[in-house]
Amino acid sequence: MFTLTKVLSLFVYPLSLGIFLIGLSLLGQLRGNRAAAGLYTFFALMVLYYPSTEFGVEAIAKPLEARYPAFSPEELPNGDTIVVLGGGIEAEGVYGRWADLNHASDRVISAAELWHAKKAPKIIVSGGSTQGPISEASRMAELLKRLGVPASAISLEEKSLNTEGNAREVAAITSAGSQHILLVTSSVHMRRAAAHFTAYGFRVTAAPTDHRVPRYPEAVPGWMPRIKHLDASTAAIHEWVGYWVAKQLGRFDPVVADSSEAST
């Protein structure tokens, strides 16, 4: 199910959708329908070009990031637990020695910063194994230790494979109703993540990281397509669609704990 969901979600991503439209254009050419082929080619170019520009990033990702600007630890309240969601550390490459840190790895750095600032006494790292035998939680825990957080302050949640699973599994290992958490994840992801954790009874203070909308002009003109802009736009599109789907399915409705679990 996890793999199927990931595959289906590719069809809303600019790169996959653009390639699909190019395929339709080629099919139109083969059938002699040049008008349809030209139309599909135009749409493919727009689907690929616009999200790859700085203007596309600002239009698609900025509304999500603007909801959750960064705060220093001093500006955030104390909580019971710091919860860090997976997604920032990937499995090592074929010739690598350790896991690869991607653009979202500052989630772990921010969590360590919050712990050192005594914002909460413990950290829960949440994420199962999506690449190889080692879970995302284990990789994050290892980095936290390198950043000076003792193992005794770190708890691992290694079952979840998506954001709703993060919330569900963290709730299973904590007393959700009494937990005020500092939730650490990427700013574009925070809206959906906070909604899921709120549904499971947590009181959430957002501690967003990984802000990717550029603040300063770059040497490369904003109208020129770039891979990093396409990547940022794709992540934002994933969140817009993911939030809408989860809301339609009622995934943000409060989750009532099972009576048998509540009594244990």
LINDASUL-V73431 format. One record per helix or strand of 2 or more residues. SS is the DSSP state (2 for helix, 1 for strand). FROM is the first residue (numbers start at 0). LEN is the number of residues. Records with the same first field share a line. If there is no record, write none. Layout:
SS->FROM-LEN + FROM-LEN
This chain:
2->1-11 + 13-17 + 33-19 + 53-7 + 61-6 + 72-3 + 102-14 + 135-11 + 150-3 + 162-10 + 175-3 + 186-13 + 226-22 + 258-4
1->80-5 + 88-2 + 99-2 + 122-4 + 153-4 + 179-5 + 202-4
